[in-house]
Amino acid sequence: MNGNDDSLQPINTRLYGKNYTYWSYVMKNFLRGKNMWGYITGTKAKPLVSQAENFDLLFAAWETDNSKVITWINNSVTQSIGMQLAKYNTTKEVWNHLERLYTQSNFAKQYQLEYDICALQQNDLSIQNFYAAMFDL
């Protein structure tokens, strides 16, 4: 393995559902730093046979990078979320699925937040841990 190959580099933030907004922020910046955000936006699209003189080389490079980004995403989500992603072949499809799944309308988000706030109790938590729990809502 090449010493510069960071395709298995871990992302410290793990998506578990409720933290999608923060996870997507971290992941977006990570991918921008790796010059891979275009795979999510579609600006680095799969090359077409009719458009490329050296299609085989371009496709192989695209496929490698697409797989790297999918690996980074899979390594940064819980196993149950990752299992849902196996049916998608492109990073754009994976990202769009997660966005649809975890982005709620304002009404649904407000209802869920109010419910979670009502259900949260300090009990034996320190004030710092209770505050952190509220922040995670």
N, C-alpha and C positions, 0 to 999 in steps of 0.2 A: 504494500500500500504506500502510496506517495505521502511523504511527510507533510505536504501542503494540502492534502485532501481533508477538508473539514465537513464532508457530507454527513457525518454522524455527530457533528457538534451539537451538544445539548442546548435546548432553550430552557432557561430556568423557570419560566412561567408555564404552568400546565393548565390547559383548558379543562374545566370540569362542568361547564355550563353557565352558571350564574356570572362568571367572571369574563364572559366573552368580550365585552368592550375593552377591558384592560388587556386581555390576551391578544386581541386583534391589533391593538396599538403597539404592543411589544413585538409581535410577529411582523407587522408591517415595517417597523423600523429595522428589525433584523434583516429582512429580505431586501430592503433598500440598501442597507450597508453591504450586502453581498451582491448587489446589482442584479437581483432576481425578482424584484417587484413586478416587472413586466410580464412575468408568467401568470401572475394573478390578474392583472388588468387586461391581458390579452395583447399587449403591444409586442410581446415576444411570442408570436403565434407559431404553431406548427408549420413548417415550410410545406409548400405545395409542389408537387412534381413539375407542373407546368411553369412554375415561376423561377425555378432554380436550376442553373447549369450544373452545379455540384450538389444536387439534392441529397445524395447518400451521406455526404459529410455534414451538411447542414442538419439533416434529420437526426443523425447520430448525436450531434452536439445538443440539439434541442431536447431529445429524449433523455440524455444524461442529466441535463440541468432540471428538466421537469421532474425526473425521479428524485433528484436531490431535494427539491423543494417539498415534494410529497413526503419524503423521509423526515425532513425537519418538522413538518406539520404533524405527522404521526408520532414523532418523538415528543411532541409538546401537548398532546391531548391524552385524556384517560383512555384506557383500553376499550371501554364500552363505546366511547365516541369514535375511536380509531377503527373499530370493527364496522361502523356504519360507512366509512369512507372507502372501503375496499371495492365498491362497485364503480368508482370514478377513476378515469384514466389521466385526467389533466389536473394541474394545480388549480386552474380556473374553476373547474367543476367542483373540486373539493372545497375551495374557499366559498364559492357561491352557496353550496349546501350548508356549510356552517353558518354563514351569514343569515340565510333564510331560517335556519333552525333556532338561532339564538337572538335574533333581532326581533323585538316585539313592538307592537304599536304602543303609542304613549298611554292609551287607556289600560291595556293589558299590563304594561310595565308599572303604572301607578297602582293598579289593584294588587299586583304581586308584592310591590314594595310595602304598601300599607299592611298587607297580610303578614309579611315577614317581620315588620316592626312590632305589630301586636303580639306575635308569637315569641319574640325574643325576650328572654328574661335574664337578669343578671345572675341570680342564684349564687353559686360559689365562685363565680368569675371575679377576678380583680377588676378594678375600674378600667385599667389599660386593656385587658383582654375583652371586656364587655364593649369598650369603645371600638376595638379592632373588629369585633363581630358585627357591630352596627355598620362599620365602614365597608365590610364585605357584602352587605346587602345590596 
